[in-house]
Amino acid sequence: MVSPSQAVHRPFGVTTYGSTIIRVEPDIASVHFAISRTAKHPKESFQIVREASRKLTDYLQSANFKKETSSARISLSQEWEYKASSRQFVGYTARAGFHTLLFDLDHLEELLIGIVDAGVNEIDGVSFQTSRLKELRAEARRKAVEAATAKAENYCLAAGVRLGSVIHIEDVNPDMADFFGRRYEGHAASQNVANMLEPGDGESLQAFNPGAIAITAAVLLSFGIANE
């Protein structure tokens, strides 16, 4: 017996979910870092950070590899040290943040060593990107549609009906784990896609490369049933 929660209250056709993962080698490194110094007076901490920032800028300008660097305004905060049940004022911390896009990954180690030697004392993170992101996202979306269509055709073949035209297309975030209260296990939606070993509907099984970037796409398609 079909329970009320399983019944189709408004039947109209076929709805399927399609997903895909395209893995690509990165060609850009994004590095966030900062220079911070603490002194008893704000003027002193600002001066120290500015001097260190000039040294860093000189290094980045002299480094012989392709990159782009942006910087944020210097910020200031108070530093306190907690001992037992009391806190003691330490000083003022000035901080200048920087962001570098490196377009030659062979020089990443050189860049990291160089900025530390130049005075950087905070590396907030290194992430990897691809310059082909727009192109690959478009390809992944097309493959997700192909996967959803193939699934719908298979269902119709098994049911002995003919698949009609598309009547609804809905873009889906593949990182979501639940659509309309239903969990889609085994798809890119079921876990963090960057760490998945299982391919999406439109991806052939390949050797897993932990250094690759995962470009994902997912879609919900609704089709009508063709009249014979």
CYANA upper distance limits for C-alpha pairs under 8 A (distance plus 0.5 A):
  2 VAL  CA      6 GLN  CA      6.63
  2 VAL  CA      7 ALA  CA      6.91
  3 SER  CA      7 ALA  CA      6.95
 12 PHE  CA    224 GLY  CA      6.95
 12 PHE  CA    225 ILE  CA      8.19
 13 GLY  CA    222 SER  CA      7.47
 13 GLY  CA    223 PHE  CA      6.06
 13 GLY  CA    224 GLY  CA      4.91
 13 GLY  CA    225 ILE  CA      5.75
 14 VAL  CA    152 ALA  CA      7.03
 14 VAL  CA    222 SER  CA      6.02
 14 VAL  CA    223 PHE  CA      5.58
 14 VAL  CA    224 GLY  CA      6.84
 14 VAL  CA    225 ILE  CA      7.76
 15 THR  CA    152 ALA  CA      7.68
 15 THR  CA    220 LEU  CA      7.36
 15 THR  CA    221 LEU  CA      6.02
 15 THR  CA    222 SER  CA      4.69
 15 THR  CA    223 PHE  CA      6.81
 16 THR  CA    148 ALA  CA      5.97
 16 THR  CA    149 THR  CA      8.02
 16 THR  CA    151 LYS  CA      7.22
 16 THR  CA    152 ALA  CA      6.53
 16 THR  CA    220 LEU  CA      6.26
 16 THR  CA    221 LEU  CA      6.01
 16 THR  CA    222 SER  CA      7.08
 17 TYR  CA    147 ALA  CA      8.45
 17 TYR  CA    148 ALA  CA      5.78
 17 TYR  CA    218 ALA  CA      7.75
 17 TYR  CA    219 VAL  CA      6.29
 17 TYR  CA    220 LEU  CA      5.11
 17 TYR  CA    221 LEU  CA      7.02
 18 GLY  CA    144 ALA  CA      5.31
 18 GLY  CA    145 VAL  CA      6.66
 18 GLY  CA    146 GLU  CA      8.03
 18 GLY  CA    147 ALA  CA      5.47
 18 GLY  CA    148 ALA  CA      4.53
 18 GLY  CA    149 THR  CA      8.28
 18 GLY  CA    151 LYS  CA      8.41
 18 GLY  CA    201 ASP  CA      6.70
 18 GLY  CA    202 GLY  CA      8.18
 18 GLY  CA    218 ALA  CA      6.05
 18 GLY  CA    219 VAL  CA      5.88
 18 GLY  CA    220 LEU  CA      7.00
 18 GLY  CA    221 LEU  CA      8.47
 19 SER  CA    143 LYS  CA      8.01
 19 SER  CA    144 ALA  CA      5.01
 19 SER  CA    145 VAL  CA      8.25
 19 SER  CA    147 ALA  CA      7.21
 19 SER  CA    148 ALA  CA      7.99
 19 SER  CA    174 PRO  CA      7.77
 19 SER  CA    187 HIS  CA      7.18
 19 SER  CA    188 ALA  CA      6.99
 19 SER  CA    200 GLY  CA      5.97
 19 SER  CA    201 ASP  CA      5.86
 19 SER  CA    202 GLY  CA      6.96
 19 SER  CA    216 THR  CA      7.90
 19 SER  CA    217 ALA  CA      6.13
 19 SER  CA    218 ALA  CA      4.62
 19 SER  CA    219 VAL  CA      6.97
 20 THR  CA    140 ALA  CA      6.53
 20 THR  CA    141 ARG  CA      8.17
 20 THR  CA    143 LYS  CA      6.83
 20 THR  CA    144 ALA  CA      5.81
 20 THR  CA    147 ALA  CA      8.32
 20 THR  CA    188 ALA  CA      7.68
 20 THR  CA    199 PRO  CA      7.76
 20 THR  CA    200 GLY  CA      4.83
 20 THR  CA    201 ASP  CA      6.01
 20 THR  CA    202 GLY  CA      5.33
 20 THR  CA    203 GLU  CA      6.28
 20 THR  CA    216 THR  CA      6.27
 20 THR  CA    217 ALA  CA      6.13
 20 THR  CA    218 ALA  CA      7.06
 21 ILE  CA    140 ALA  CA      7.26
 21 ILE  CA    188 ALA  CA      7.94
 21 ILE  CA    193 VAL  CA      8.36
 21 ILE  CA    199 PRO  CA      7.04
 21 ILE  CA    200 GLY  CA      6.02
 21 ILE  CA    202 GLY  CA      7.88
 21 ILE  CA    203 GLU  CA      6.67
 21 ILE  CA    214 ALA  CA      6.67
 21 ILE  CA    215 ILE  CA      6.13
 21 ILE  CA    216 THR  CA      5.10
 21 ILE  CA    217 ALA  CA      7.34
 22 ILE  CA    136 LEU  CA      8.00
 22 ILE  CA    140 ALA  CA      7.06
 22 ILE  CA    203 GLU  CA      7.67
 22 ILE  CA    214 ALA  CA      6.23
 22 ILE  CA    215 ILE  CA      5.51
 22 ILE  CA    216 THR  CA      6.88
 23 ARG  CA    212 ALA  CA      6.18
 23 ARG  CA    213 ILE  CA      5.89
 23 ARG  CA    214 ALA  CA      5.10
 23 ARG  CA    215 ILE  CA      6.62
 24 VAL  CA    130 THR  CA      8.33
 24 VAL  CA    212 ALA  CA      5.76
 24 VAL  CA    213 ILE  CA      5.82
 24 VAL  CA    214 ALA  CA      7.25
 24 VAL  CA    215 ILE  CA      8.20
 25 GLU  CA    130 THR  CA      7.96
 25 GLU  CA    211 GLY  CA      7.58
 25 GLU  CA    212 ALA  CA      5.28
 25 GLU  CA    213 ILE  CA      6.70
 26 PRO  CA    128 PHE  CA      6.36
 26 PRO  CA    129 GLN  CA      5.78
 26 PRO  CA    130 THR  CA      5.36
 26 PRO  CA    211 GLY  CA      8.42
 26 PRO  CA    212 ALA  CA      6.92
 26 PRO  CA    213 ILE  CA      6.80
 27 ASP  CA    103 PHE  CA      6.91
 27 ASP  CA    104 ASP  CA      7.46
 27 ASP  CA    105 LEU  CA      7.05
 27 ASP  CA    128 PHE  CA      7.93
 27 ASP  CA    129 GLN  CA      6.92
 27 ASP  CA    130 THR  CA      5.77
 27 ASP  CA    131 SER  CA      7.27
 28 ILE  CA    101 LEU  CA      7.13
 28 ILE  CA    102 LEU  CA      6.13
 28 ILE  CA    103 PHE  CA      5.40
 28 ILE  CA    104 ASP  CA      7.38
 28 ILE  CA    105 LEU  CA      7.12
 28 ILE  CA    128 PHE  CA      6.25
 28 ILE  CA    129 GLN  CA      5.55
 28 ILE  CA    130 THR  CA      6.27
 28 ILE  CA    131 SER  CA      7.53
 29 ALA  CA    101 LEU  CA      6.23
 29 ALA  CA    102 LEU  CA      5.54
 29 ALA  CA    103 PHE  CA      7.24
 29 ALA  CA    104 ASP  CA      8.48
 29 ALA  CA    105 LEU  CA      7.05
 29 ALA  CA    108 LEU  CA      8.02
 29 ALA  CA    126 VAL  CA      7.28
 29 ALA  CA    127 SER  CA      6.33
 29 ALA  CA    128 PHE  CA      5.10
 29 ALA  CA    129 GLN  CA      6.73
 30 SER  CA     99 HIS  CA      7.70
 30 SER  CA    100 THR  CA      6.44
 30 SER  CA    101 LEU  CA      5.25
 30 SER  CA    102 LEU  CA      6.94
 30 SER  CA    126 VAL  CA      6.13
 30 SER  CA    127 SER  CA      5.64
 30 SER  CA    128 PHE  CA      6.46
 30 SER  CA    129 GLN  CA      7.79
 31 VAL  CA     99 HIS  CA      6.20
 31 VAL  CA    100 THR  CA      5.72
 31 VAL  CA    101 LEU  CA      6.95
 31 VAL  CA    102 LEU  CA      8.32
 31 VAL  CA    123 ILE  CA      8.19
 31 VAL  CA    124 ASP  CA      8.16
 31 VAL  CA    125 GLY  CA      6.45
 31 VAL  CA    126 VAL  CA      5.10
 31 VAL  CA    127 SER  CA      7.13
 32 HIS  CA     97 GLY  CA      7.99
 32 HIS  CA     98 PHE  CA      6.40
 32 HIS  CA     99 HIS  CA      5.08
 32 HIS  CA    100 THR  CA      7.10
 32 HIS  CA    123 ILE  CA      6.64
 32 HIS  CA    124 ASP  CA      5.77
 32 HIS  CA    125 GLY  CA      6.00
 32 HIS  CA    126 VAL  CA      7.12
 33 PHE  CA     97 GLY  CA      6.46
 33 PHE  CA     98 PHE  CA      5.85
 33 PHE  CA     99 HIS  CA      6.90
 33 PHE  CA    120 VAL  CA      7.52
 33 PHE  CA    121 ASN  CA      8.43
 33 PHE  CA    122 GLU  CA      5.93
 33 PHE  CA    123 ILE  CA      4.69
 33 PHE  CA    124 ASP  CA      5.73
 33 PHE  CA    125 GLY  CA      7.68
 34 ALA  CA     95 ARG  CA      7.24
 34 ALA  CA     96 ALA  CA      5.99
 34 ALA  CA     97 GLY  CA      4.72
 34 ALA  CA     98 PHE  CA      6.17
 34 ALA  CA    120 VAL  CA      6.30
 34 ALA  CA    121 ASN  CA      7.07
 34 ALA  CA    122 GLU  CA      5.53
 34 ALA  CA    123 ILE  CA      6.94
 34 ALA  CA    124 ASP  CA      8.10
 35 ILE  CA     49 VAL  CA      7.04
 35 ILE  CA     52 ALA  CA      7.83
 35 ILE  CA     53 SER  CA      7.68
 35 ILE  CA     95 ARG  CA      6.13
 35 ILE  CA     96 ALA  CA      5.83
 35 ILE  CA     97 GLY  CA      7.06
 35 ILE  CA    119 GLY  CA      7.20
 35 ILE  CA    120 VAL  CA      5.30
 35 ILE  CA    121 ASN  CA      6.10
 35 ILE  CA    122 GLU  CA      6.80
 36 SER  CA     49 VAL  CA      6.94
 36 SER  CA     93 THR  CA      6.98
 36 SER  CA     94 ALA  CA      6.04
 36 SER  CA     95 ARG  CA      4.70
 36 SER  CA     96 ALA  CA      6.96
 36 SER  CA    120 VAL  CA      8.27
 36 SER  CA    121 ASN  CA      7.28
 36 SER  CA    122 GLU  CA      7.98
 37 ARG  CA     45 SER  CA      6.38
 37 ARG  CA     48 ILE  CA      7.32
 37 ARG  CA     49 VAL  CA      6.69
 37 ARG  CA     93 THR  CA      5.91
 37 ARG  CA     94 ALA  CA      6.12
 37 ARG  CA     95 ARG  CA      7.22
 38 THR  CA     45 SER  CA      6.13
 38 THR  CA     79 GLU  CA      8.33
 38 THR  CA     91 GLY  CA      6.56
 38 THR  CA     92 TYR  CA      5.82
 38 THR  CA     93 THR  CA      4.63
 38 THR  CA     94 ALA  CA      6.97
 39 ALA  CA     44 GLU  CA      6.56
 39 ALA  CA     45 SER  CA      5.50
 39 ALA  CA     90 VAL  CA      8.41
 39 ALA  CA     91 GLY  CA      5.75
 39 ALA  CA     92 TYR  CA      5.97
 39 ALA  CA     93 THR  CA      7.06
 40 LYS  CA     44 GLU  CA      7.81
 40 LYS  CA     45 SER  CA      8.12
 40 LYS  CA     90 VAL  CA      7.52
 40 LYS  CA     91 GLY  CA      4.87
 40 LYS  CA     92 TYR  CA      6.48
 41 HIS  CA     45 SER  CA      7.03
 41 HIS  CA     91 GLY  CA      7.16
 41 HIS  CA     92 TYR  CA      6.68
 42 PRO  CA     46 PHE  CA      6.57
 42 PRO  CA     76 LEU  CA      8.06
 42 PRO  CA     92 TYR  CA      6.09
 42 PRO  CA     93 THR  CA      7.99
 42 PRO  CA     94 ALA  CA      7.89
 43 LYS  CA     47 GLN  CA      6.67
 44 GLU  CA     48 ILE  CA      6.76
 45 SER  CA     49 VAL  CA      6.74
 45 SER  CA     92 TYR  CA      7.17
 45 SER  CA     93 THR  CA      6.76
 45 SER  CA     94 ALA  CA      5.98
 46 PHE  CA     50 ARG  CA      6.63
 46 PHE  CA     74 ILE  CA      8.19
 46 PHE  CA     94 ALA  CA      6.14
 47 GLN  CA     51 GLU  CA      6.73
 48 ILE  CA     52 ALA  CA      6.75
 49 VAL  CA     53 SER  CA      6.45
 49 VAL  CA     94 ALA  CA      7.08
 49 VAL  CA     95 ARG  CA      7.41
 49 VAL  CA     96 ALA  CA      7.57
 50 ARG  CA     54 ARG  CA      6.71
 51 GLU  CA     55 LYS  CA      6.99
 52 ALA  CA     56 LEU  CA      6.74
 52 ALA  CA    118 ALA  CA      7.73
 52 ALA  CA    119 GLY  CA      6.29
 52 ALA  CA    120 VAL  CA      8.50
 53 SER  CA     57 THR  CA      6.56
 53 SER  CA     96 ALA  CA      8.14
 53 SER  CA    119 GLY  CA      8.18
 54 ARG  CA     58 ASP  CA      6.67
 55 LYS  CA     59 TYR  CA      6.91
 55 LYS  CA    118 ALA  CA      6.45
 55 LYS  CA    119 GLY  CA      7.95
 56 LEU  CA     60 LEU  CA      6.77
 56 LEU  CA    115 ILE  CA      6.89
 56 LEU  CA    118 ALA  CA      5.52
 56 LEU  CA    119 GLY  CA      7.13
 56 LEU  CA    120 VAL  CA      8.13
 57 THR  CA     61 GLN  CA      6.61
 58 ASP  CA     62 SER  CA      6.72
 59 TYR  CA     63 ALA  CA      6.53
 59 TYR  CA    114 GLY  CA      7.79
 59 TYR  CA    115 ILE  CA      7.97
 59 TYR  CA    118 ALA  CA      7.34
 60 LEU  CA    115 ILE  CA      8.34
 65 PHE  CA    103 PHE  CA      8.40
 65 PHE  CA    104 ASP  CA      7.36
 65 PHE  CA    107 HIS  CA      7.66
 66 LYS  CA    102 LEU  CA      6.84
 66 LYS  CA    103 PHE  CA      6.01
 66 LYS  CA    104 ASP  CA      6.86
 67 LYS  CA    100 THR  CA      7.21
 67 LYS  CA    101 LEU  CA      5.95
 67 LYS  CA    102 LEU  CA      4.99
 67 LYS  CA    103 PHE  CA      6.18
 67 LYS  CA    104 ASP  CA      8.32
 68 GLU  CA    100 THR  CA      6.00
 68 GLU  CA    101 LEU  CA      5.66
 68 GLU  CA    102 LEU  CA      7.23
 69 THR  CA     98 PHE  CA      7.42
 69 THR  CA     99 HIS  CA      6.02
 69 THR  CA    100 THR  CA      4.72
 69 THR  CA    101 LEU  CA      6.90
 70 SER  CA     98 PHE  CA      6.25
 70 SER  CA     99 HIS  CA      5.81
 70 SER  CA    100 THR  CA      7.01
 71 SER  CA     96 ALA  CA      7.81
 71 SER  CA     97 GLY  CA      6.22
 71 SER  CA     98 PHE  CA      4.82
 71 SER  CA     99 HIS  CA      6.78
 72 ALA  CA     96 ALA  CA      6.75
 72 ALA  CA     97 GLY  CA      5.80
 72 ALA  CA     98 PHE  CA      6.84
 73 ARG  CA     96 ALA  CA      6.78
 73 ARG  CA     97 GLY  CA      7.94
 74 ILE  CA     94 ALA  CA      6.95
 74 ILE  CA     95 ARG  CA      5.88
 74 ILE  CA     96 ALA  CA      5.04
 74 ILE  CA     97 GLY  CA      7.87
 75 SER  CA     94 ALA  CA      6.05
 75 SER  CA     95 ARG  CA      5.70
 75 SER  CA     96 ALA  CA      7.04
 76 LEU  CA     92 TYR  CA      7.19
 76 LEU  CA     93 THR  CA      6.07
 76 LEU  CA     94 ALA  CA      5.00
 76 LEU  CA     95 ARG  CA      6.88
 77 SER  CA     92 TYR  CA      6.19
 77 SER  CA     93 THR  CA      5.75
 77 SER  CA     94 ALA  CA      7.13
 78 GLN  CA     89 PHE  CA      8.35
 78 GLN  CA     90 VAL  CA      8.23
 78 GLN  CA     91 GLY  CA      6.52
 78 GLN  CA     92 TYR  CA      5.14
 78 GLN  CA     93 THR  CA      6.60
 79 GLU  CA     89 PHE  CA      6.81
 79 GLU  CA     90 VAL  CA      5.80
 79 GLU  CA     91 GLY  CA      5.84
 79 GLU  CA     92 TYR  CA      6.32
 79 GLU  CA     93 THR  CA      7.05
 80 TRP  CA     87 ARG  CA      6.85
 80 TRP  CA     88 GLN  CA      6.08
 80 TRP  CA     89 PHE  CA      5.11
 80 TRP  CA     90 VAL  CA      5.69
 80 TRP  CA     91 GLY  CA      7.78
 81 GLU  CA     87 ARG  CA      5.96
 81 GLU  CA     88 GLN  CA      5.65
 81 GLU  CA     89 PHE  CA      6.84
 81 GLU  CA     90 VAL  CA      6.81
 82 TYR  CA     86 SER  CA      6.45
 82 TYR  CA     87 ARG  CA      4.76
 82 TYR  CA     88 GLN  CA      6.82
 83 LYS  CA     87 ARG  CA      6.41
 83 LYS  CA     88 GLN  CA      8.11
102 LEU  CA    108 LEU  CA      7.80
104 ASP  CA    108 LEU  CA      7.89
107 HIS  CA    111 LEU  CA      6.61
108 LEU  CA    112 LEU  CA      6.77
109 GLU  CA    113 ILE  CA      6.71
110 GLU  CA    114 GLY  CA      6.45
111 LEU  CA    115 ILE  CA      6.67
112 LEU  CA    116 VAL  CA      6.85
113 ILE  CA    117 ASP  CA      6.68
114 GLY  CA    118 ALA  CA      6.62
115 ILE  CA    119 GLY  CA      6.96
115 ILE  CA    120 VAL  CA      6.10
116 VAL  CA    120 VAL  CA      5.09
116 VAL  CA    121 ASN  CA      6.90
128 PHE  CA    213 ILE  CA      7.99
129 GLN  CA    133 LEU  CA      8.43
129 GLN  CA    213 ILE  CA      7.64
130 THR  CA    213 ILE  CA      8.27
132 ARG  CA    136 LEU  CA      6.58
133 LEU  CA    137 ARG  CA      6.49
133 LEU  CA    215 ILE  CA      8.26
134 LYS  CA    138 ALA  CA      6.85
135 GLU  CA    139 GLU  CA      6.93
136 LEU  CA    140 ALA  CA      6.58
136 LEU  CA    215 ILE  CA      7.39
137 ARG  CA    141 ARG  CA      6.69
137 ARG  CA    215 ILE  CA      6.86
137 ARG  CA    216 THR  CA      7.55
137 ARG  CA    217 ALA  CA      7.59
138 ALA  CA    142 ARG  CA      6.90
139 GLU  CA    143 LYS  CA      6.81
140 ALA  CA    144 ALA  CA      6.66
140 ALA  CA    215 ILE  CA      7.55
140 ALA  CA    216 THR  CA      6.69
140 ALA  CA    217 ALA  CA      5.95
141 ARG  CA    145 VAL  CA      6.87
141 ARG  CA    216 THR  CA      8.40
141 ARG  CA    217 ALA  CA      5.70
141 ARG  CA    218 ALA  CA      7.24
141 ARG  CA    219 VAL  CA      8.13
142 ARG  CA    146 GLU  CA      6.83
143 LYS  CA    147 ALA  CA      6.63
143 LYS  CA    202 GLY  CA      6.13
144 ALA  CA    148 ALA  CA      6.74
144 ALA  CA    201 ASP  CA      7.77
144 ALA  CA    202 GLY  CA      6.69
144 ALA  CA    217 ALA  CA      6.71
144 ALA  CA    218 ALA  CA      6.04
144 ALA  CA    219 VAL  CA      6.68
145 VAL  CA    149 THR  CA      6.58
145 VAL  CA    218 ALA  CA      8.39
145 VAL  CA    219 VAL  CA      6.99
145 VAL  CA    221 LEU  CA      8.07
146 GLU  CA    150 ALA  CA      6.60
146 GLU  CA    202 GLY  CA      7.76
147 ALA  CA    151 LYS  CA      6.76
147 ALA  CA    201 ASP  CA      6.12
147 ALA  CA    202 GLY  CA      5.81
148 ALA  CA    152 ALA  CA      6.77
148 ALA  CA    219 VAL  CA      7.86
148 ALA  CA    220 LEU  CA      7.72
148 ALA  CA    221 LEU  CA      7.05
149 THR  CA    153 GLU  CA      6.68
149 THR  CA    221 LEU  CA      8.02
150 ALA  CA    154 ASN  CA      6.71
151 LYS  CA    155 TYR  CA      6.83
152 ALA  CA    156 CYS  CA      6.77
152 ALA  CA    163 LEU  CA      7.82
152 ALA  CA    223 PHE  CA      8.40
153 GLU  CA    157 LEU  CA      6.61
153 GLU  CA    162 ARG  CA      8.32
153 GLU  CA    163 LEU  CA      6.62
154 ASN  CA    158 ALA  CA      6.74
155 TYR  CA    159 ALA  CA      6.64
156 CYS  CA    160 GLY  CA      6.43
156 CYS  CA    161 VAL  CA      5.58
156 CYS  CA    162 ARG  CA      6.37
156 CYS  CA    163 LEU  CA      6.55
157 LEU  CA    161 VAL  CA      6.71
157 LEU  CA    162 ARG  CA      7.59
161 VAL  CA    225 ILE  CA      7.61
161 VAL  CA    226 ALA  CA      8.05
162 ARG  CA    225 ILE  CA      6.61
162 ARG  CA    226 ALA  CA      5.88
162 ARG  CA    227 ASN  CA      8.13
162 ARG  CA    228 GLU  CA      8.17
163 LEU  CA    223 PHE  CA      7.40
163 LEU  CA    224 GLY  CA      7.08
163 LEU  CA    225 ILE  CA      5.62
163 LEU  CA    226 ALA  CA      6.05
164 GLY  CA    223 PHE  CA      6.25
164 GLY  CA    224 GLY  CA      5.07
164 GLY  CA    225 ILE  CA      5.11
164 GLY  CA    226 ALA  CA      4.74
164 GLY  CA    227 ASN  CA      8.44
165 SER  CA    223 PHE  CA      5.99
165 SER  CA    224 GLY  CA      6.22
165 SER  CA    225 ILE  CA      8.25
165 SER  CA    226 ALA  CA      8.06
166 VAL  CA    221 LEU  CA      7.47
166 VAL  CA    222 SER  CA      6.33
166 VAL  CA    223 PHE  CA      4.87
166 VAL  CA    224 GLY  CA      7.03
167 ILE  CA    221 LEU  CA      8.28
167 ILE  CA    222 SER  CA      6.14
167 ILE  CA    223 PHE  CA      5.89
167 ILE  CA    224 GLY  CA      7.06
168 HIS  CA    220 LEU  CA      8.49
168 HIS  CA    221 LEU  CA      6.27
168 HIS  CA    222 SER  CA      5.45
168 HIS  CA    223 PHE  CA      7.55
169 ILE  CA    219 VAL  CA      7.61
169 ILE  CA    220 LEU  CA      6.47
169 ILE  CA    221 LEU  CA      5.35
169 ILE  CA    222 SER  CA      7.11
170 GLU  CA    219 VAL  CA      6.18
170 GLU  CA    220 LEU  CA      5.54
170 GLU  CA    221 LEU  CA      6.97
171 ASP  CA    218 ALA  CA      6.98
171 ASP  CA    219 VAL  CA      5.26
171 ASP  CA    220 LEU  CA      7.04
172 VAL  CA    176 MET  CA      8.45
172 VAL  CA    217 ALA  CA      7.92
172 VAL  CA    218 ALA  CA      5.68
172 VAL  CA    219 VAL  CA      5.60
172 VAL  CA    220 LEU  CA      7.38
173 ASN  CA    189 ALA  CA      8.29
173 ASN  CA    217 ALA  CA      7.64
173 ASN  CA    218 ALA  CA      6.91
174 PRO  CA    188 ALA  CA      6.11
174 PRO  CA    189 ALA  CA      5.18
174 PRO  CA    193 VAL  CA      8.41
174 PRO  CA    216 THR  CA      7.12
174 PRO  CA    217 ALA  CA      6.44
174 PRO  CA    218 ALA  CA      5.83
175 ASP  CA    188 ALA  CA      7.24
175 ASP  CA    189 ALA  CA      5.39
175 ASP  CA    190 SER  CA      7.87
175 ASP  CA    191 GLN  CA      7.37
175 ASP  CA    192 ASN  CA      6.96
175 ASP  CA    193 VAL  CA      7.41
176 MET  CA    189 ALA  CA      5.72
176 MET  CA    190 SER  CA      7.85
177 ALA  CA    183 ARG  CA      6.63
177 ALA  CA    184 TYR  CA      7.38
177 ALA  CA    189 ALA  CA      5.39
177 ALA  CA    190 SER  CA      5.58
177 ALA  CA    191 GLN  CA      7.57
178 ASP  CA    182 ARG  CA      6.02
178 ASP  CA    183 ARG  CA      5.20
178 ASP  CA    184 TYR  CA      7.19
178 ASP  CA    189 ALA  CA      8.04
179 PHE  CA    183 ARG  CA      6.98
179 PHE  CA    184 TYR  CA      8.08
183 ARG  CA    190 SER  CA      8.02
184 TYR  CA    189 ALA  CA      7.06
184 TYR  CA    190 SER  CA      6.79
185 GLU  CA    189 ALA  CA      7.86
185 GLU  CA    190 SER  CA      5.80
186 GLY  CA    190 SER  CA      6.73
186 GLY  CA    198 GLU  CA      7.90
186 GLY  CA    200 GLY  CA      8.41
187 HIS  CA    198 GLU  CA      8.48
187 HIS  CA    199 PRO  CA      8.23
187 HIS  CA    200 GLY  CA      6.18
187 HIS  CA    201 ASP  CA      7.65
188 ALA  CA    192 ASN  CA      7.96
188 ALA  CA    193 VAL  CA      6.02
188 ALA  CA    196 MET  CA      8.20
188 ALA  CA    199 PRO  CA      8.23
188 ALA  CA    200 GLY  CA      6.43
188 ALA  CA    216 THR  CA      8.10
188 ALA  CA    218 ALA  CA      8.42
189 ALA  CA    193 VAL  CA      7.92
191 GLN  CA    196 MET  CA      7.69
192 ASN  CA    196 MET  CA      7.03
193 VAL  CA    214 ALA  CA      7.39
193 VAL  CA    216 THR  CA      8.08
194 ALA  CA    213 ILE  CA      7.51
194 ALA  CA    214 ALA  CA      5.85
195 ASN  CA    210 PRO  CA      8.09
197 LEU  CA    208 PHE  CA      7.10
198 GLU  CA    205 LEU  CA      8.18
199 PRO  CA    203 GLU  CA      6.00
199 PRO  CA    204 SER  CA      7.22
199 PRO  CA    205 LEU  CA      6.52
